[in-house]
Amino acid sequence: MERSKGAGAPTIRGVAERAGVSKSLVSLVLQGSPRVSDAKRRAVLDAIEELGYRPNAAARSLVARRTHTVGVLLDDMRNPWFVELLDGLNSVLHAHGLRMLMADGRLGRRTGEDATRAFLELQVDGLVAVGTLPDTDTAALAEASERLPTVVAGSHDPRLPKVDTVANDDERGARLATEHLIGLGHRRIAHITGRGSVGELRRRGFEAAMREHGLGPEATLEPGDGTEEGGYRAAVRMLGGQAAASRERPTAVFAFNDISAVGALSAAQELGLEVPRDLSLIGCDNTYLARIRHLWLTTVDNASHDVGRHAAQCLLDRIAHPERPADRRLAVPSLEIRGSAAPPP
């Protein structure tokens, strides 16, 4: 029987009447209770399908004391590295009936809003903090982790009790990039640095690889901030002015991330340097930027999708066992060789 035009949305009472059961039994079916016989469960599900009934999420949450949502706090939504991580995260959460609610931590800091507090007020079932957070957000995250299951993804900090960490092996990834350049014959190699624990580990991997090949004195560090503009300015300082006229100009650059590498590429082109003929360039994170055909950037693949999937699984485990000790997992990186690195001129 179809609902007549103008009739209101189907209700739980209508489902109960159609199935010939009580409203409380319909509620038990919606909660997945094992205390319902197969015959009555089938009758309720058939009635729901016939009437087109959609359970009210808020009412269902009050009964189950769960909202089936997960708060995701991003360090900066402008960073394309997050795309594949979020895809991996969402694929697992969605398969377990959980939806993501996202907040931009950078925007929250500009407006003075505390995203973690907002997630607590929304009564999310768990929280995932993605990327490197400043100290102000770390304090809020520590407070939130006392009240709901929390996971940190894509960063090595903060280390908090009962907070799981899923990150890239950033030091190993930096070694892969640096050793590839050394293997091509480069000796004067520069690194555009990043910030936070991730930046520190990538710098450490770069310097260790250079030292192990007897190239410590040839290593150049140029400060960056993980943005395209920061990468551009760092490259201009390294490659322009006196450096351009000097034979000591770096012949290769390993950038903190793909965005920085794109900025460095723009600077090199403006200075009349062709990549990779005059300057080899390697990024990090293997974002969609690196796969754009006219960039075709050699980069470190940090298995971002796997980081997202592992973070989701850690959160599910934390929800099921909130008192278990904190876990720490590192994704294994690889080098994606494309067209931006070649032997030195």
Disulfide bonds with the S-S distance in Angstrom:
none
